[in-house]
Amino acid sequence: MTEQEKYMKQAIKQAQKAYVLGEVPIGCVIVYEGKVVGRGYNRRNTDKNTLAHAEITAINKASKKIGDWRLEGCTLYVTLEPCQMCAGAIVQARIDEVVMGSMNPKAGCGGSILNILEMPEFNHQVKVTRGVLEEECSGMLTKFFKELRVRNKAEKELRRNLQTDGL
């Protein structure tokens, strides 16, 4: 197992925590000098907070641990390509490298829709590695959304039946 796979496995463990909560399973770890200094997983619905993304949580924890908002020398591992907010925060935090599991063609800003991480116009660019344990990362997301569609369909049918019964 490579070092990248080792840390992506830890990000996947974080994503599993989100999955258990019924959240979109996205997980993240930040590594500095061979040690995990920040962890996070998606908690938007649980916390009722737009900002409760895995990357933002991990950045906050890493900044506290290191004692600086600049996370130079850090590598961020995330199971899904960051959105525009998280990609911007990664650039602002001066993180050196991002390692992604699966790409996000609908909202990704690390190469899919935009590439905020590597834009030469910004004062900081991030080294990006894509596709580490991609199958495992995307499989977890696919499973989650299939289950969500089934759950949503059942809830819709239940509501329709309750209305039909006059309840």
QUIGIPE-V400083 format. One record per residue. N is the residue number from 1. RES is the residue in one letter. PSI is psi in whole degrees, -180 to 180 (* if undefined). NEAR is the number of other C-alpha atoms within 10 Angstrom. Layout:
# QUIGIPE-V400083
n=N res=RES psi=PSI near=NEAR
n=N res=RES psi=PSI near=NEAR
This chain:
# QUIGIPE-V400083
n=1 res=M psi=132 near=5
n=2 res=T psi=167 near=8
n=3 res=E psi=-41 near=9
n=4 res=Q psi=-42 near=15
n=5 res=E psi=-39 near=15
n=6 res=K psi=-48 near=11
n=7 res=Y psi=-31 near=24
n=8 res=M psi=-35 near=27
n=9 res=K psi=-38 near=23
n=10 res=Q psi=-36 near=20
n=11 res=A psi=-38 near=28
n=12 res=I psi=-39 near=26
n=13 res=K psi=-38 near=20
n=14 res=Q psi=-42 near=23
n=15 res=A psi=-36 near=27
n=16 res=Q psi=-32 near=20
n=17 res=K psi=-41 near=19
n=18 res=A psi=-44 near=22
n=19 res=Y psi=-45 near=20
n=20 res=V psi=-33 near=10
n=21 res=L psi=-5 near=13
n=22 res=G psi=16 near=15
n=23 res=E psi=158 near=19
n=24 res=V psi=124 near=23
n=25 res=P psi=89 near=29
n=26 res=I psi=131 near=30
n=27 res=G psi=159 near=31
n=28 res=C psi=143 near=32
n=29 res=V psi=150 near=32
n=30 res=I psi=131 near=29
n=31 res=V psi=134 near=19
n=32 res=Y psi=125 near=16
n=33 res=E psi=45 near=9
n=34 res=G psi=8 near=11
n=35 res=K psi=143 near=11
n=36 res=V psi=121 near=18
n=37 res=V psi=-9 near=20
n=38 res=G psi=139 near=23
n=39 res=R psi=151 near=25
n=40 res=G psi=158 near=28
n=41 res=Y psi=158 near=30
n=42 res=N psi=128 near=28
n=43 res=R psi=27 near=24
n=44 res=R psi=-50 near=16
n=45 res=N psi=-42 near=13
n=46 res=T psi=-47 near=12
n=47 res=D psi=-7 near=10
n=48 res=K psi=49 near=9
n=49 res=N psi=118 near=10
n=50 res=T psi=-31 near=9
n=51 res=L psi=-2 near=15
n=52 res=A psi=51 near=18
n=53 res=H psi=156 near=22
n=54 res=A psi=-46 near=28
n=55 res=E psi=-41 near=30
n=56 res=I psi=-43 near=22
n=57 res=T psi=-46 near=20
n=58 res=A psi=-40 near=25
n=59 res=I psi=-45 near=27
n=60 res=N psi=-46 near=17
n=61 res=K psi=-42 near=18
n=62 res=A psi=-40 near=25
n=63 res=S psi=-41 near=16
n=64 res=K psi=-45 near=13
n=65 res=K psi=-44 near=12
n=66 res=I psi=-28 near=13
n=67 res=G psi=28 near=10
n=68 res=D psi=149 near=12
n=69 res=W psi=-21 near=15
n=70 res=R psi=121 near=17
n=71 res=L psi=43 near=23
n=72 res=E psi=140 near=13
n=73 res=G psi=0 near=12
n=74 res=C psi=152 near=22
n=75 res=T psi=131 near=24
n=76 res=L psi=128 near=27
n=77 res=Y psi=126 near=30
n=78 res=V psi=141 near=34
n=79 res=T psi=-23 near=34
n=80 res=L psi=139 near=28
n=81 res=E psi=132 near=26
n=82 res=P psi=149 near=30
n=83 res=C psi=-178 near=22
n=84 res=Q psi=-38 near=18
n=85 res=M psi=-48 near=14
n=86 res=C psi=-39 near=22
n=87 res=A psi=-42 near=24
n=88 res=G psi=-42 near=16
n=89 res=A psi=-37 near=17
n=90 res=I psi=-44 near=26
n=91 res=V psi=-45 near=22
n=92 res=Q psi=-35 near=17
n=93 res=A psi=-5 near=19
n=94 res=R psi=31 near=19
n=95 res=I psi=135 near=24
n=96 res=D psi=-42 near=19
n=97 res=E psi=145 near=22
n=98 res=V psi=131 near=22
n=99 res=V psi=121 near=25
n=100 res=M psi=149 near=26
n=101 res=G psi=-79 near=26
n=102 res=S psi=155 near=23
n=103 res=M psi=162 near=21
n=104 res=N psi=88 near=17
n=105 res=P psi=-14 near=12
n=106 res=K psi=-21 near=9
n=107 res=A psi=8 near=14
n=108 res=G psi=135 near=21
n=109 res=C psi=32 near=23
n=110 res=G psi=27 near=28
n=111 res=G psi=-21 near=17
n=112 res=S psi=-67 near=15
n=113 res=I psi=-50 near=14
n=114 res=L psi=170 near=16
n=115 res=N psi=71 near=16
n=116 res=I psi=-33 near=24
n=117 res=L psi=-32 near=28
n=118 res=E psi=19 near=18
n=119 res=M psi=121 near=14
n=120 res=P psi=-17 near=10
n=121 res=E psi=-23 near=8
n=122 res=F psi=161 near=11
n=123 res=N psi=-9 near=9
n=124 res=H psi=133 near=16
n=125 res=Q psi=150 near=19
n=126 res=V psi=137 near=20
n=127 res=K psi=134 near=12
n=128 res=V psi=134 near=17
n=129 res=T psi=128 near=14
n=130 res=R psi=152 near=17
n=131 res=G psi=17 near=16
n=132 res=V psi=121 near=21
n=133 res=L psi=40 near=18
n=134 res=E psi=-44 near=17
n=135 res=E psi=-44 near=12
n=136 res=E psi=-43 near=16
n=137 res=C psi=-48 near=26
n=138 res=S psi=-32 near=19
n=139 res=G psi=-40 near=11
n=140 res=M psi=-41 near=19
n=141 res=L psi=-43 near=20
n=142 res=T psi=-46 near=13
n=143 res=K psi=-45 near=11
n=144 res=F psi=-48 near=16
n=145 res=F psi=-31 near=13
n=146 res=K psi=-47 near=11
n=147 res=E psi=-38 near=12
n=148 res=L psi=-43 near=15
n=149 res=R psi=-42 near=11
n=150 res=V psi=-46 near=11
n=151 res=R psi=-44 near=12
n=152 res=N psi=-40 near=12
n=153 res=K psi=-43 near=12
n=154 res=A psi=-42 near=12
n=155 res=E psi=-40 near=12
n=156 res=K psi=-43 near=12
n=157 res=E psi=-41 near=12
n=158 res=L psi=-45 near=12
n=159 res=R psi=-43 near=13
n=160 res=R psi=-43 near=12
n=161 res=N psi=-40 near=12
n=162 res=L psi=-39 near=11
n=163 res=Q psi=-41 near=10
n=164 res=T psi=-36 near=9
n=165 res=D psi=-2 near=8
n=166 res=G psi=22 near=7
n=167 res=L psi=* near=7
